[in-house]
Amino acid sequence: MKRTLAVWLVLANLACAHAAVARPLAADEVNAAEFGAKQKSSQAVNLKAQVLLDRAGFSPGAIDGRNGDNFQNALTAFQKRNALKESGKVDKETWAKLAQDSEPVLIEYTISAADLKGPFVDEIPVKYEERAKLKRLDYTSVAEMLAERFHMDQEFFEQLNRGKAMDKSGTAILVANVNVKPAAIGAKAGKPEKAVKIEADKQNNIVRVLAKDGSLLATYPASIGSEAKPAPSGTLKVVRIARNPTYTYDPEFKFRGVKAEEKLHFAAGPNNPAGSVWIALDQKSYGIHGSAEPSRVGKVDSHGCVRMTNWDALALAKIVRKGMPVQFID
């Protein structure tokens, strides 16, 4: 079959673009990345900034090195907190403030025998009716488990470690260094400020943690309702926190694609519809919770609740307390 020159050029450009995206980053390249300096990939700067934002309490969501909305929102919030120009972009002043955290952002991690034990499930069915039959809703692979442990997009995590045996104890892999003991959220002069209020911003897909004086302490990307299943309006309150929750689907919810006529009960696990934690609010069936699909948080709608990554929801659960107000901003 003959191809025109234009078609060949398109195919060649696509191949080049794929090759550029597919090139794994090296730890030294990312750890040494500096804003404004000549380097092989701008992705290295984005990746470094994302890890530093995560450690500062301004979550970019699933770390992937891309310049997406969650990353830009995290940058804007960090800039607001530090009285910098709120551009949502990496600039000289923002980089200087972020880079005060000098710990490496990519480190080597060795897969252990304990990691390989899981527990794991073969797959998570798409249909709720089938998913509800599982006795546990665990991770489906070592890669999924480790990507979540280190706050990373699973596809990016696997690309970063391309060719490495994830199913063998002793395999050394690269991970985001997010588990460094962070500074206390909102610390000033060595003393952490107390969180008194949560904001769920529907338009900007972000959850904010505020101090008594209204200053910003931390932010997390979130999916907050949809046109079909809108989130509440006004101010609700936290009534309880359940870690590793089970979940019950009521046919009255009428989720798209779910045809069940009776209640469905889901076992606990990180792939539970509510994820790894449920922060219940004082309006029936509404809450803040984790997600089985962290890379879709802030990018797709929720069923009316506030959906976050499992790790961000767990971080928030450590901050909130019973009775804390949660204001929904339209």
C-alpha positions as protocol buffer text, in pm:
chain_id: "A"
residue {
  index: 1
  type: MET
  ca { x: 0 y: 0 z: 0 }
}
residue {
  index: 2
  type: LYS
  ca { x: 138 y: 341 z: -98 }
}
residue {
  index: 3
  type: ARG
  ca { x: 157 y: 618 z: 157 }
}
residue {
  index: 4
  type: THR
  ca { x: 176 y: 988 z: 83 }
}
residue {
  index: 5
  type: LEU
  ca { x: 469 y: 1194 z: 209 }
}
residue {
  index: 6
  type: ALA
  ca { x: 235 y: 1374 z: 451 }
}
residue {
  index: 7
  type: VAL
  ca { x: 127 y: 1044 z: 608 }
}
residue {
  index: 8
  type: TRP
  ca { x: 488 y: 931 z: 648 }
}
residue {
  index: 9
  type: LEU
  ca { x: 575 y: 1261 z: 815 }
}
residue {
  index: 10
  type: VAL
  ca { x: 285 y: 1226 z: 1060 }
}
residue {
  index: 11
  type: LEU
  ca { x: 389 y: 870 z: 1146 }
}
residue {
  index: 12
  type: ALA
  ca { x: 750 y: 977 z: 1192 }
}
residue {
  index: 13
  type: ASN
  ca { x: 650 y: 1262 z: 1421 }
}
residue {
  index: 14
  type: LEU
  ca { x: 431 y: 1030 z: 1629 }
}
residue {
  index: 15
  type: ALA
  ca { x: 716 y: 783 z: 1660 }
}
residue {
  index: 16
  type: CYS
  ca { x: 955 y: 1058 z: 1771 }
}
residue {
  index: 17
  type: ALA
  ca { x: 703 y: 1190 z: 2023 }
}
residue {
  index: 18
  type: HIS
  ca { x: 649 y: 840 z: 2164 }
}
residue {
  index: 19
  type: ALA
  ca { x: 1024 y: 786 z: 2194 }
}
residue {
  index: 20
  type: ALA
  ca { x: 1064 y: 1116 z: 2379 }
}
residue {
  index: 21
  type: VAL
  ca { x: 789 y: 1032 z: 2625 }
}
residue {
  index: 22
  type: ALA
  ca { x: 906 y: 674 z: 2674 }
}
residue {
  index: 23
  type: ARG
  ca { x: 1266 y: 761 z: 2774 }
}
residue {
  index: 24
  type: PRO
  ca { x: 1302 y: 671 z: 3143 }
}
residue {
  index: 25
  type: LEU
  ca { x: 1439 y: 944 z: 3366 }
}
residue {
  index: 26
  type: ALA
  ca { x: 1749 y: 877 z: 3575 }
}
residue {
  index: 27
  type: ALA
  ca { x: 1761 y: 953 z: 3947 }
}
residue {
  index: 28
  type: ASP
  ca { x: 2066 y: 1180 z: 3912 }
}
residue {
  index: 29
  type: GLU
  ca { x: 1897 y: 1372 z: 3631 }
}
residue {
  index: 30
  type: VAL
  ca { x: 1590 y: 1446 z: 3843 }
}
residue {
  index: 31
  type: ASN
  ca { x: 1767 y: 1508 z: 4175 }
}
residue {
  index: 32
  type: ALA
  ca { x: 2004 y: 1755 z: 4008 }
}
residue {
  index: 33
  type: ALA
  ca { x: 1733 y: 1931 z: 3804 }
}
residue {
  index: 34
  type: GLU
  ca { x: 1723 y: 2310 z: 3842 }
}
residue {
  index: 35
  type: PHE
  ca { x: 1471 y: 2556 z: 3707 }
}
residue {
  index: 36
  type: GLY
  ca { x: 1617 y: 2760 z: 3419 }
}
residue {
  index: 37
  type: ALA
  ca { x: 1920 y: 2534 z: 3373 }
}
residue {
  index: 38
  type: LYS
  ca { x: 1991 y: 2336 z: 3057 }
}
residue {
  index: 39
  type: GLN
  ca { x: 1882 y: 1975 z: 3098 }
}
residue {
  index: 40
  type: LYS
  ca { x: 1765 y: 1684 z: 2890 }
}
residue {
  index: 41
  type: SER
  ca { x: 1398 y: 1702 z: 2988 }
}
residue {
  index: 42
  type: SER
  ca { x: 1161 y: 1959 z: 3134 }
}
residue {
  index: 43
  type: GLN
  ca { x: 981 y: 1660 z: 3282 }
}
residue {
  index: 44
  type: ALA
  ca { x: 1266 y: 1630 z: 3533 }
}
residue {
  index: 45
  type: VAL
  ca { x: 1188 y: 1979 z: 3670 }
}
residue {
  index: 46
  type: ASN
  ca { x: 815 y: 1903 z: 3686 }
}
residue {
  index: 47
  type: LEU
  ca { x: 877 y: 1572 z: 3859 }
}
residue {
  index: 48
  type: LYS
  ca { x: 1109 y: 1727 z: 4116 }
}
residue {
  index: 49
  type: ALA
  ca { x: 860 y: 2008 z: 4183 }
}
residue {
  index: 50
  type: GLN
  ca { x: 573 y: 1759 z: 4224 }
}
residue {
  index: 51
  type: VAL
  ca { x: 760 y: 1557 z: 4487 }
}
residue {
  index: 52
  type: LEU
  ca { x: 863 y: 1872 z: 4674 }
}
residue {
  index: 53
  type: LEU
  ca { x: 503 y: 2000 z: 4668 }
}
residue {
  index: 54
  type: ASP
  ca { x: 379 y: 1666 z: 4799 }
}
residue {
  index: 55
  type: ARG
  ca { x: 622 y: 1682 z: 5089 }
}
residue {
  index: 56
  type: ALA
  ca { x: 520 y: 2043 z: 5165 }
}
residue {
  index: 57
  type: GLY
  ca { x: 152 y: 1944 z: 5201 }
}
residue {
  index: 58
  type: PHE
  ca { x: 36 y: 2079 z: 4863 }
}
residue {
  index: 59
  type: SER
  ca { x: -46 y: 1759 z: 4682 }
}
residue {
  index: 60
  type: PRO
  ca { x: -18 y: 1737 z: 4301 }
}
residue {
  index: 61
  type: GLY
  ca { x: -213 y: 1410 z: 4313 }
}
residue {
  index: 62
  type: ALA
  ca { x: -58 y: 1112 z: 4135 }
}
residue {
  index: 63
  type: ILE
  ca { x: 304 y: 1210 z: 4062 }
}
residue {
  index: 64
  type: ASP
  ca { x: 371 y: 1181 z: 3689 }
}
residue {
  index: 65
  type: GLY
  ca { x: 602 y: 1466 z: 3583 }
}
residue {
  index: 66
  type: ARG
  ca { x: 331 y: 1619 z: 3364 }
}
residue {
  index: 67
  type: ASN
  ca { x: 216 y: 1979 z: 3364 }
}
residue {
  index: 68
  type: GLY
  ca { x: -151 y: 1907 z: 3438 }
}
residue {
  index: 69
  type: ASP
  ca { x: -426 y: 2089 z: 3626 }
}
residue {
  index: 70
  type: ASN
  ca { x: -359 y: 1915 z: 3959 }
}
residue {
  index: 71
  type: PHE
  ca { x: 6 y: 2019 z: 3943 }
}
residue {
  index: 72
  type: GLN
  ca { x: -83 y: 2379 z: 3854 }
}
residue {
  index: 73
  type: ASN
  ca { x: -338 y: 2399 z: 4136 }
}
residue {
  index: 74
  type: ALA
  ca { x: -81 y: 2269 z: 4383 }
}
residue {
  index: 75
  type: LEU
  ca { x: 171 y: 2527 z: 4264 }
}
residue {
  index: 76
  type: THR
  ca { x: -85 y: 2808 z: 4294 }
}
residue {
  index: 77
  type: ALA
  ca { x: -172 y: 2703 z: 4649 }
}
residue {
  index: 78
  type: PHE
  ca { x: 195 y: 2678 z: 4747 }
}
residue {
  index: 79
  type: GLN
  ca { x: 257 y: 3024 z: 4600 }
}
residue {
  index: 80
  type: LYS
  ca { x: -40 y: 3168 z: 4791 }
}
residue {
  index: 81
  type: ARG
  ca { x: 84 y: 3015 z: 5116 }
}
residue {
  index: 82
  type: ASN
  ca { x: 429 y: 3167 z: 5064 }
}
residue {
  index: 83
  type: ALA
  ca { x: 313 y: 3511 z: 4939 }
}
residue {
  index: 84
  type: LEU
  ca { x: 450 y: 3452 z: 4588 }
}
residue {
  index: 85
  type: LYS
  ca { x: 299 y: 3545 z: 4253 }
}
residue {
  index: 86
  type: GLU
  ca { x: 8 y: 3303 z: 4204 }
}
residue {
  index: 87
  type: SER
  ca { x: 84 y: 3194 z: 3847 }
}
residue {
  index: 88
  type: GLY
  ca { x: 40 y: 2818 z: 3879 }
}
residue {
  index: 89
  type: LYS
  ca { x: 373 y: 2785 z: 3702 }
}
residue {
  index: 90
  type: VAL
  ca { x: 724 y: 2703 z: 3816 }
}
residue {
  index: 91
  type: ASP
  ca { x: 923 y: 3026 z: 3830 }
}
residue {
  index: 92
  type: LYS
  ca { x: 1249 y: 3138 z: 3988 }
}
residue {
  index: 93
  type: GLU
  ca { x: 1098 y: 3248 z: 4320 }
}
residue {
  index: 94
  type: THR
  ca { x: 875 y: 2941 z: 4357 }
}
residue {
  index: 95
  type: TRP
  ca { x: 1163 y: 2709 z: 4274 }
}
residue {
  index: 96
  type: ALA
  ca { x: 1387 y: 2876 z: 4530 }
}
residue {
  index: 97
  type: LYS
  ca { x: 1124 y: 2826 z: 4800 }
}
residue {
  index: 98
  type: LEU
  ca { x: 1056 y: 2464 z: 4704 }
}
residue {
  index: 99
  type: ALA
  ca { x: 1425 y: 2380 z: 4680 }
}
residue {
  index: 100
  type: GLN
  ca { x: 1482 y: 2469 z: 5046 }
}
residue {
  index: 101
  type: ASP
  ca { x: 1388 y: 2104 z: 5095 }
}
residue {
  index: 102
  type: SER
  ca { x: 1719 y: 1949 z: 4990 }
}
residue {
  index: 103
  type: GLU
  ca { x: 1639 y: 1579 z: 5036 }
}
residue {
  index: 104
  type: PRO
  ca { x: 1662 y: 1379 z: 4706 }
}
residue {
  index: 105
  type: VAL
  ca { x: 1329 y: 1342 z: 4528 }
}
residue {
  index: 106
  type: LEU
  ca { x: 1401 y: 1009 z: 4357 }
}
residue {
  index: 107
  type: ILE
  ca { x: 1553 y: 728 z: 4561 }
}
residue {
  index: 108
  type: GLU
  ca { x: 1622 y: 359 z: 4518 }
}
residue {
  index: 109
  type: TYR
  ca { x: 1388 y: 112 z: 4685 }
}
residue {
  index: 110
  type: THR
  ca { x: 1447 y: -263 z: 4707 }
}
residue {
  index: 111
  type: ILE
  ca { x: 1143 y: -487 z: 4666 }
}
residue {
  index: 112
  type: SER
  ca { x: 1112 y: -716 z: 4967 }
}
residue {
  index: 113
  type: ALA
  ca { x: 964 y: -1060 z: 5021 }
}
residue {
  index: 114
  type: ALA
  ca { x: 695 y: -893 z: 5232 }
}
residue {
  index: 115
  type: ASP
  ca { x: 599 y: -673 z: 4934 }
}
residue {
  index: 116
  type: LEU
  ca { x: 545 y: -981 z: 4720 }
}
residue {
  index: 117
  type: LYS
  ca { x: 307 y: -1137 z: 4973 }
}
residue {
  index: 118
  type: GLY
  ca { x: 46 y: -874 z: 4908 }
}
residue {
  index: 119
  type: PRO
  ca { x: -231 y: -974 z: 4954 }
}
residue {
  index: 120
  type: PHE
  ca { x: -337 y: -933 z: 4592 }
}
residue {
  index: 121
  type: VAL
  ca { x: -642 y: -1013 z: 4380 }
}
residue {
  index: 122
  type: ASP
  ca { x: -631 y: -1124 z: 4017 }
}
residue {
  index: 123
  type: GLU
  ca { x: -847 y: -839 z: 3895 }
}
residue {
  index: 124
  type: ILE
  ca { x: -1108 y: -585 z: 4000 }
}
residue {
  index: 125
  type: PRO
  ca { x: -1426 y: -629 z: 3790 }
}
residue {
  index: 126
  type: VAL
  ca { x: -1563 y: -316 z: 3627 }
}
residue {
  index: 127
  type: LYS
  ca { x: -1925 y: -403 z: 3706 }
}
residue {
  index: 128
  type: TYR
  ca { x: -2032 y: -325 z: 4061 }
}
residue {
  index: 129
  type: GLU
  ca { x: -2242 y: -641 z: 4071 }
}
residue {
  index: 130
  type: GLU
  ca { x: -1932 y: -855 z: 4011 }
}
residue {
  index: 131
  type: ARG
  ca { x: -1702 y: -648 z: 4228 }
}
residue {
  index: 132
  type: ALA
  ca { x: -1932 y: -691 z: 4526 }
}
residue {
  index: 133
  type: LYS
  ca { x: -1871 y: -1068 z: 4513 }
}
residue {
  index: 134
  type: LEU
  ca { x: -1502 y: -1036 z: 4607 }
}
residue {
  index: 135
  type: LYS
  ca { x: -1399 y: -1112 z: 4965 }
}
residue {
  index: 136
  type: ARG
  ca { x: -1129 y: -841 z: 4954 }
}
residue {
  index: 137
  type: LEU
  ca { x: -1065 y: -548 z: 4723 }
}
residue {
  index: 138
  type: ASP
  ca { x: -687 y: -553 z: 4742 }
}
residue {
  index: 139
  type: TYR
  ca { x: -425 y: -437 z: 4494 }
}
residue {
  index: 140
  type: THR
  ca { x: -396 y: -635 z: 4171 }
}
residue {
  index: 141
  type: SER
  ca { x: -16 y: -624 z: 4149 }
}
residue {
  index: 142
  type: VAL
  ca { x: 307 y: -523 z: 4321 }
}
residue {
  index: 143
  type: ALA
  ca { x: 335 y: -233 z: 4076 }
}
residue {
  index: 144
  type: GLU
  ca { x: -8 y: -96 z: 4171 }
}
residue {
  index: 145
  type: MET
  ca { x: 72 y: -129 z: 4543 }
}
residue {
  index: 146
  type: LEU
  ca { x: 413 y: 38 z: 4521 }
}
residue {
  index: 147
  type: ALA
  ca { x: 296 y: 315 z: 4288 }
}
residue {
  index: 148
  type: GLU
  ca { x: 32 y: 408 z: 4546 }
}
residue {
  index: 149
  type: ARG
  ca { x: 272 y: 375 z: 4839 }
}
residue {
  index: 150
  type: PHE
  ca { x: 499 y: 632 z: 4677 }
}
residue {
  index: 151
  type: HIS
  ca { x: 215 y: 856 z: 4551 }
}
residue {
  index: 152
  type: MET
  ca { x: 289 y: 786 z: 4185 }
}
residue {
  index: 153
  type: ASP
  ca { x: 86 y: 740 z: 3868 }
}
residue {
  index: 154
  type: GLN
  ca { x: 115 y: 366 z: 3799 }
}
residue {
  index: 155
  type: GLU
  ca { x: 188 y: 404 z: 3427 }
}
residue {
  index: 156
  type: PHE
  ca { x: 464 y: 656 z: 3500 }
}
residue {
  index: 157
  type: PHE
  ca { x: 600 y: 436 z: 3782 }
}
residue {
  index: 158
  type: GLU
  ca { x: 625 y: 140 z: 3543 }
}
residue {
  index: 159
  type: GLN
  ca { x: 784 y: 356 z: 3273 }
}
residue {
  index: 160
  type: LEU
  ca { x: 1043 y: 485 z: 3521 }
}
residue {
  index: 161
  type: ASN
  ca { x: 1129 y: 124 z: 3608 }
}
residue {
  index: 162
  type: ARG
  ca { x: 1095 y: -28 z: 3264 }
}
residue {
  index: 163
  type: GLY
  ca { x: 1256 y: -370 z: 3231 }
}
residue {
  index: 164
  type: LYS
  ca { x: 1284 y: -431 z: 3606 }
}
residue {
  index: 165
  type: ALA
  ca { x: 1134 y: -746 z: 3758 }
}
residue {
  index: 166
  type: MET
  ca { x: 859 y: -633 z: 3994 }
}
residue {
  index: 167
  type: ASP
  ca { x: 784 y: -993 z: 4093 }
}
residue {
  index: 168
  type: LYS
  ca { x: 1128 y: -1067 z: 4242 }
}
residue {
  index: 169
  type: SER
  ca { x: 1255 y: -992 z: 4590 }
}
residue {
  index: 170
  type: GLY
  ca { x: 1574 y: -786 z: 4580 }
}
residue {
  index: 171
  type: THR
  ca { x: 1487 y: -588 z: 4266 }
}
residue {
  index: 172
  type: ALA
  ca { x: 1604 y: -226 z: 4302 }
}
residue {
  index: 173
  type: ILE
  ca { x: 1359 y: 31 z: 4165 }
}
residue {
  index: 174
  type: LEU
  ca { x: 1328 y: 410 z: 4157 }
}
residue {
  index: 175
  type: VAL
  ca { x: 1049 y: 573 z: 4359 }
}
residue {
  index: 176
  type: ALA
  ca { x: 938 y: 921 z: 4460 }
}
residue {
  index: 177
  type: ASN
  ca { x: 1086 y: 1009 z: 4799 }
}
residue {
  index: 178
  type: VAL
  ca { x: 757 y: 1116 z: 4955 }
}
residue {
  index: 179
  type: ASN
  ca { x: 792 y: 935 z: 5285 }
}
residue {
  index: 180
  type: VAL
  ca { x: 1059 y: 1165 z: 5424 }
}
residue {
  index: 181
  type: LYS
  ca { x: 924 y: 1296 z: 5753 }
}
residue {
  index: 182
  type: PRO
  ca { x: 757 y: 1620 z: 5639 }
}
residue {
  index: 183
  type: ALA
  ca { x: 753 y: 1949 z: 5822 }
}
residue {
  index: 184
  type: ALA
  ca { x: 439 y: 1999 z: 6031 }
}
residue {
  index: 185
  type: ILE
  ca { x: 152 y: 2119 z: 5813 }
}
residue {
  index: 186
  type: GLY
  ca { x: 143 y: 2497 z: 5813 }
}
residue {
  index: 187
  type: ALA
  ca { x: 434 y: 2529 z: 6057 }
}
residue {
  index: 188
  type: LYS
  ca { x: 542 y: 2881 z: 6148 }
}
residue {
  index: 189
  type: ALA
  ca { x: 845 y: 2947 z: 6364 }
}
residue {
  index: 190
  type: GLY
  ca { x: 863 y: 2576 z: 6441 }
}
residue {
  index: 191
  type: LYS
  ca { x: 505 y: 2559 z: 6571 }
}
residue {
  index: 192
  type: PRO
  ca { x: 236 y: 2390 z: 6359 }
}
residue {
  index: 193
  type: GLU
  ca { x: -83 y: 2586 z: 6309 }
}
residue {
  index: 194
  type: LYS
  ca { x: -408 y: 2412 z: 6399 }
}
residue {
  index: 195
  type: ALA
  ca { x: -647 y: 2325 z: 6118 }
}
residue {
  index: 196
  type: VAL
  ca { x: -1001 y: 2448 z: 6191 }
}
residue {
  index: 197
  type: LYS
  ca { x: -1184 y: 2427 z: 5859 }
}
residue {
  index: 198
  type: ILE
  ca { x: -1198 y: 2237 z: 5528 }
}
residue {
  index: 199
  type: GLU
  ca { x: -1305 y: 2386 z: 5195 }
}
residue {
  index: 200
  type: ALA
  ca { x: -1422 y: 2170 z: 4902 }
}
residue {
  index: 201
  type: ASP
  ca { x: -1397 y: 2389 z: 4590 }
}
residue {
  index: 202
  type: LYS
  ca { x: -1623 y: 2234 z: 4324 }
}
residue {
  index: 203
  type: GLN
  ca { x: -1509 y: 2453 z: 4036 }
}
residue {
  index: 204
  type: ASN
  ca { x: -1137 y: 2408 z: 4088 }
}
residue {
  index: 205
  type: ASN
  ca { x: -1143 y: 2045 z: 4206 }
}
residue {
  index: 206
  type: ILE
  ca { x: -943 y: 2111 z: 4518 }
}
residue {
  index: 207
  type: VAL
  ca { x: -973 y: 2057 z: 4894 }
}
residue {
  index: 208
  type: ARG
  ca { x: -816 y: 2321 z: 5118 }
}
residue {
  index: 209
  type: VAL
  ca { x: -719 y: 2297 z: 5484 }
}
residue {
  index: 210
  type: LEU
  ca { x: -744 y: 2633 z: 5663 }
}
residue {
  index: 211
  type: ALA
  ca { x: -616 y: 2774 z: 5991 }
}
residue {
  index: 212
  type: LYS
  ca { x: -819 y: 2992 z: 6229 }
}
residue {
  index: 213
  type: ASP
  ca { x: -699 y: 3310 z: 6060 }
}
residue {
  index: 214
  type: GLY
  ca { x: -800 y: 3175 z: 5718 }
}
residue {
  index: 215
  type: SER
  ca { x: -445 y: 3103 z: 5606 }
}
residue {
  index: 216
  type: LEU
  ca { x: -384 y: 2803 z: 5384 }
}
residue {
  index: 217
  type: LEU
  ca { x: -221 y: 2501 z: 5548 }
}
residue {
  index: 218
  type: ALA
  ca { x: -252 y: 2225 z: 5288 }
}
residue {
  index: 219
  type: THR
  ca { x: -435 y: 2138 z: 4965 }
}
residue {
  index: 220
  type: TYR
  ca { x: -533 y: 1819 z: 4784 }
}
residue {
  index: 221
  type: PRO
  ca { x: -682 y: 1759 z: 4437 }
}
residue {
  index: 222
  type: ALA
  ca { x: -1030 y: 1609 z: 4440 }
}
residue {
  index: 223
  type: SER
  ca { x: -1326 y: 1510 z: 4226 }
}
residue {
  index: 224
  type: ILE
  ca { x: -1628 y: 1684 z: 4380 }
}
residue {
  index: 225
  type: GLY
  ca { x: -1967 y: 1576 z: 4245 }
}
residue {
  index: 226
  type: SER
  ca { x: -2106 y: 1599 z: 3892 }
}
residue {
  index: 227
  type: GLU
  ca { x: -2407 y: 1742 z: 3707 }
}
residue {
  index: 228
  type: ALA
  ca { x: -2590 y: 1411 z: 3748 }
}
residue {
  index: 229
  type: LYS
  ca { x: -2484 y: 1365 z: 4112 }
}
residue {
  index: 230
  type: PRO
  ca { x: -2396 y: 1710 z: 4250 }
}
residue {
  index: 231
  type: ALA
  ca { x: -2207 y: 1754 z: 4573 }
}
residue {
  index: 232
  type: PRO
  ca { x: -2385 y: 1932 z: 4861 }
}
residue {
  index: 233
  type: SER
  ca { x: -2384 y: 2308 z: 4901 }
}
residue {
  index: 234
  type: GLY
  ca { x: -2324 y: 2508 z: 5216 }
}
residue {
  index: 235
  type: THR
  ca { x: -2137 y: 2384 z: 5521 }
}
residue {
  index: 236
  type: LEU
  ca { x: -2145 y: 2031 z: 5664 }
}
residue {
  index: 237
  type: LYS
  ca { x: -1953 y: 1880 z: 5955 }
}
residue {
  index: 238
  type: VAL
  ca { x: -1729 y: 1579 z: 6002 }
}
residue {
  index: 239
  type: VAL
  ca { x: -1906 y: 1313 z: 6210 }
}
residue {
  index: 240
  type: ARG
  ca { x: -1666 y: 1018 z: 6199 }
}
residue {
  index: 241
  type: ILE
  ca { x: -1359 y: 871 z: 6032 }
}
residue {
  index: 242
  type: ALA
  ca { x: -1343 y: 507 z: 5918 }
}
residue {
  index: 243
  type: ARG
  ca { x: -1014 y: 365 z: 5794 }
}
residue {
  index: 244
  type: ASN
  ca { x: -1017 y: 59 z: 5567 }
}
residue {
  index: 245
  type: PRO
  ca { x: -1397 y: 93 z: 5531 }
}
residue {
  index: 246
  type: THR
  ca { x: -1650 y: -137 z: 5374 }
}
residue {
  index: 247
  type: TYR
  ca { x: -1901 y: 22 z: 5135 }
}
residue {
  index: 248
  type: THR
  ca { x: -2270 y: -27 z: 5061 }
}
residue {
  index: 249
  type: TYR
  ca { x: -2428 y: 70 z: 4730 }
}
residue {
  index: 250
  type: ASP
  ca { x: -2796 y: 158 z: 4752 }
}
residue {
  index: 251
  type: PRO
  ca { x: -3001 y: 132 z: 4429 }
}
residue {
  index: 252
  type: GLU
  ca { x: -3143 y: 474 z: 4520 }
}
residue {
  index: 253
  type: PHE
  ca { x: -2801 y: 618 z: 4424 }
}
residue {
  index: 254
  type: LYS
  ca { x: -2872 y: 524 z: 4061 }
}
residue {
  index: 255
  type: PHE
  ca { x: -2508 y: 526 z: 3949 }
}
residue {
  index: 256
  type: ARG
  ca { x: -2469 y: 515 z: 3574 }
}
residue {
  index: 257
  type: GLY
  ca { x: -2413 y: 159 z: 3449 }
}
residue {
  index: 258
  type: VAL
  ca { x: -2517 y: -6 z: 3778 }
}
residue {
  index: 259
  type: LYS
  ca { x: -2834 y: -211 z: 3733 }
}
residue {
  index: 260
  type: ALA
  ca { x: -2853 y: -371 z: 4078 }
}
residue {
  index: 261
  type: GLU
  ca { x: -3201 y: -363 z: 4230 }
}
residue {
  index: 262
  type: GLU
  ca { x: -3082 y: -459 z: 4578 }
}
residue {
  index: 263
  type: LYS
  ca { x: -2808 y: -319 z: 4798 }
}
residue {
  index: 264
  type: LEU
  ca { x: -2453 y: -426 z: 4714 }
}
residue {
  index: 265
  type: HIS
  ca { x: -2199 y: -470 z: 4993 }
}
residue {
  index: 266
  type: PHE
  ca { x: -1831 y: -422 z: 4912 }
}
residue {
  index: 267
  type: ALA
  ca { x: -1544 y: -566 z: 5113 }
}
residue {
  index: 268
  type: ALA
  ca { x: -1264 y: -346 z: 5243 }
}
residue {
  index: 269
  type: GLY
  ca { x: -941 y: -279 z: 5056 }
}
residue {
  index: 270
  type: PRO
  ca { x: -767 y: -2 z: 4861 }
}
residue {
  index: 271
  type: ASN
  ca { x: -980 y: -83 z: 4554 }
}
residue {
  index: 272
  type: ASN
  ca { x: -1303 y: -43 z: 4750 }
}
residue {
  index: 273
  type: PRO
  ca { x: -1528 y: 230 z: 4597 }
}
residue {
  index: 274
  type: ALA
  ca { x: -1452 y: 443 z: 4906 }
}
residue {
  index: 275
  type: GLY
  ca { x: -1081 y: 363 z: 4897 }
}
residue {
  index: 276
  type: SER
  ca { x: -874 y: 337 z: 5213 }
}
residue {
  index: 277
  type: VAL
  ca { x: -1062 y: 586 z: 5431 }
}
residue {
  index: 278
  type: TRP
  ca { x: -1411 y: 736 z: 5468 }
}
residue {
  index: 279
  type: ILE
  ca { x: -1460 y: 1074 z: 5639 }
}
residue {
  index: 280
  type: ALA
  ca { x: -1835 y: 1085 z: 5700 }
}
residue {
  index: 281
  type: LEU
  ca { x: -2025 y: 1416 z: 5689 }
}
residue {
  index: 282
  type: ASP
  ca { x: -2351 y: 1506 z: 5859 }
}
residue {
  index: 283
  type: GLN
  ca { x: -2561 y: 1467 z: 5545 }
}
residue {
  index: 284
  type: LYS
  ca { x: -2665 y: 1111 z: 5465 }
}
residue {
  index: 285
  type: SER
  ca { x: -2442 y: 924 z: 5215 }
}
residue {
  index: 286
  type: TYR
  ca { x: -2197 y: 1214 z: 5170 }
}
residue {
  index: 287
  type: GLY
  ca { x: -1835 y: 1206 z: 5272 }
}
residue {
  index: 288
  type: ILE
  ca { x: -1471 y: 1258 z: 5179 }
}
residue {
  index: 289
  type: HIS
  ca { x: -1297 y: 938 z: 5074 }
}
residue {
  index: 290
  type: GLY
  ca { x: -1016 y: 766 z: 4887 }
}
residue {
  index: 291
  type: SER
  ca { x: -1019 y: 621 z: 4536 }
}
residue {
  index: 292
  type: ALA
  ca { x: -938 y: 300 z: 4351 }
}
residue {
  index: 293
  type: GLU
  ca { x: -822 y: 513 z: 4055 }
}
residue {
  index: 294
  type: PRO
  ca { x: -584 y: 780 z: 4188 }
}
residue {
  index: 295
  type: SER
  ca { x: -476 y: 904 z: 3846 }
}
residue {
  index: 296
  type: ARG
  ca { x: -835 y: 1008 z: 3764 }
}
residue {
  index: 297
  type: VAL
  ca { x: -883 y: 1222 z: 4075 }
}
residue {
  index: 298
  type: GLY
  ca { x: -956 y: 1583 z: 3982 }
}
residue {
  index: 299
  type: LYS
  ca { x: -1005 y: 1480 z: 3619 }
}
residue {
  index: 300
  type: VAL
  ca { x: -1336 y: 1291 z: 3621 }
}
residue {
  index: 301
  type: ASP
  ca { x: -1659 y: 1348 z: 3814 }
}
residue {
  index: 302
  type: SER
  ca { x: -1754 y: 1180 z: 4139 }
}
residue {
  index: 303
  type: HIS
  ca { x: -2093 y: 1045 z: 4252 }
}
residue {
  index: 304
  type: GLY
  ca { x: -2154 y: 1350 z: 4473 }
}
residue {
  index: 305
  type: CYS
  ca { x: -1889 y: 1290 z: 4737 }
}
residue {
  index: 306
  type: VAL
  ca { x: -1538 y: 1433 z: 4762 }
}
residue {
  index: 307
  type: ARG
  ca { x: -1306 y: 1175 z: 4606 }
}
residue {
  index: 308
  type: MET
  ca { x: -930 y: 1199 z: 4667 }
}
residue {
  index: 309
  type: THR
  ca { x: -630 y: 971 z: 4623 }
}
residue {
  index: 310
  type: ASN
  ca { x: -601 y: 717 z: 4903 }
}
residue {
  index: 311
  type: TRP
  ca { x: -281 y: 874 z: 5036 }
}
residue {
  index: 312
  type: ASP
  ca { x: -425 y: 1227 z: 5037 }
}
residue {
  index: 313
  type: ALA
  ca { x: -747 y: 1113 z: 5203 }
}
residue {
  index: 314
  type: LEU
  ca { x: -544 y: 937 z: 5472 }
}
residue {
  index: 315
  type: ALA
  ca { x: -333 y: 1251 z: 5522 }
}
residue {
  index: 316
  type: LEU
  ca { x: -649 y: 1459 z: 5556 }
}
residue {
  index: 317
  type: ALA
  ca { x: -793 y: 1207 z: 5803 }
}
residue {
  index: 318
  type: LYS
  ca { x: -499 y: 1282 z: 6033 }
}
residue {
  index: 319
  type: ILE
  ca { x: -584 y: 1653 z: 6027 }
}
residue {
  index: 320
  type: VAL
  ca { x: -962 y: 1660 z: 6062 }
}
residue {
  index: 321
  type: ARG
  ca { x: -1156 y: 1592 z: 6379 }
}
residue {
  index: 322
  type: LYS
  ca { x: -1519 y: 1533 z: 6468 }
}
residue {
  index: 323
  type: GLY
  ca { x: -1725 y: 1850 z: 6432 }
}
residue {
  index: 324
  type: MET
  ca { x: -1484 y: 2025 z: 6193 }
}
residue {
  index: 325
  type: PRO
  ca { x: -1675 y: 2228 z: 5933 }
}
residue {
  index: 326
  type: VAL
  ca { x: -1648 y: 2137 z: 5563 }
}
residue {
  index: 327
  type: GLN
  ca { x: -1764 y: 2421 z: 5339 }
}
residue {
  index: 328
  type: PHE
  ca { x: -1863 y: 2338 z: 4981 }
}
residue {
  index: 329
  type: ILE
  ca { x: -1783 y: 2623 z: 4745 }
}
residue {
  index: 330
  type: ASP
  ca { x: -1993 y: 2637 z: 4425 }
}
